[in-house]
């Protein structure tokens, strides 16, 4: 059976900052297209608040930025990749400024920089508390200027592999309900993180780890998946992010006894310790009975005064008023930790190259590993722009070296995917995807959270595997084929269950405490056995696990104190 396909040189999956920057780099020489399940300006990059790091200050340097990043990573970051990030940071920021990003300014007109957790200098450039919003709009404008092709509201259902190379993908056109094939020499995954595996997350509903699951199914390993960052300050009740910039501007964390408690956990850095340390401190205060209502602590900005809050944190004030009925000018903000970022992802080198020929990954979808066991605030927006350019260049070099693949492989898999989705839609009386998803989120929140231990992780793994079996008999429910988001959410759930299993397996395998992964039954860091990256490869229906070396460098591995 012959099925026509859309043909391009390179396909970028995802239209956040990473995907857009890759496409911009490729657009001068190649036919590049972006496939995205939401409009580009709805990508989760738009939600980043606090800022983007770069050593622009006279006393700062790329070496200081690199050291802070490696130390913040609890020495699990690959130091060669960190060096690239730190060296390229000023270039990325200035490039985006030249494109039109409206960074906040100092009185003498320079780009303003605020302090962020784990940093020796104020190196976080910002646009009030809407930095990601500004960067995404500016970068998107450049893709429009270059005439890059977008397939908006298309959901990628599979990668197509033949003769040991990626030759395209299949995707559901959400508006029509039709599945189409795409042929390409290379595919770049830039789908963001997998935060919605957890019930309480700062992530958008779209952050379901699609790229990681797609890569896993075609034989690309995932790396360091157990390292999940819990942002310490999320709005109690809704888990909406309250930027680290609020603490960077001088906010205090206070418990129910009225104590500014961070002096017990990080006396030198206080509220500006790295996120994993602050998140554990808040959880400890609550667990030991010093939280409000045994659930949260206060982030107090009142001493910053009205003028500074309105100038530097207007979006945060708006969020607090609309979603908590609290005006931070007059009242403290109720906060608690929630899942925020995925340090793990698709295993790549510093050019985004995966072990599967023709497949690349970038941004939060990838694990190069630039963040190691814990990401510093301000480095994620930076990673998207720095490595978006680098990965785009590398994908272009690969594309020039290979022939356009035979579209018949894509056509065959497109036909098979159409049959599979039709069968899923016609199946009635099965298990509810909503119930499965809710149970998955609760399981991950409670058993694979800030603090972890063996019996809880084993219980979580058992539950996730039970949920995967229940998914085999899932029923989407009757609905129109057009804009069938029940189907999309069900396909996303399948991806999240795959990743929940791998996250939990990694947490069980890593019998130490390092960065964001904290084992109550193994409370010490174990460099002898676990100064290693964890790797997960799907072989048929089996997940193979292994440990590989970290790329060390000029910064000696030491005890991490703040």
FENSUL-V189803 format. One record per run of one state. SS is the DSSP state (A for helix, B for strand, O for the rest). FROM is the first residue (numbers start at 1). TO is the last residue. If there is no record, write none. Layout:
# FENSUL-V189803
ss->(SS;SS)
from->(FROM;FROM)
to->(TO;TO)
This chain:
# FENSUL-V189803
ss->(O;B;O;B;O;A;O;B;O;A;O;A;O;B;O;A;O;A;O;B;O;B;O;B;O;B;O;A;O;B;O;B;O;B;O;B;O;B;O;A;O;B;O;A;O;B;O;B;O;B;O;A;O;B;O;A;O;A;O;A;O;B;O;B;O;A;O;A;O;B;O;B;O;B;O;B;O;B;O;A;B;O;A;O;A;O;B;A;O;B;O;A;O;B;O;A;O;B;O;B;O;B;O;A;O;B;O;B;O)
from->(1;5;8;10;14;17;27;32;37;40;43;44;48;52;54;62;73;79;100;105;106;111;112;113;115;124;126;131;146;149;153;154;163;165;174;178;184;186;190;195;198;201;202;210;218;222;224;228;236;241;242;245;249;252;255;261;265;270;273;275;288;292;293;296;301;302;313;314;325;333;343;345;348;353;354;357;358;359;362;363;366;368;379;402;408;427;431;433;448;451;453;454;472;474;476;485;510;514;515;517;520;522;523;527;531;532;540;542;550)
to->(4;7;9;13;16;26;31;36;39;42;43;47;51;53;61;72;78;99;104;105;110;111;112;114;123;125;130;145;148;152;153;162;164;173;177;183;185;189;194;197;200;201;209;217;221;223;227;235;240;241;244;248;251;254;260;264;269;272;274;287;291;292;295;300;301;312;313;324;332;342;344;347;352;353;356;357;358;361;362;365;367;378;401;407;426;430;432;447;450;452;453;471;473;475;484;509;513;514;516;519;521;522;526;530;531;539;541;549;562)
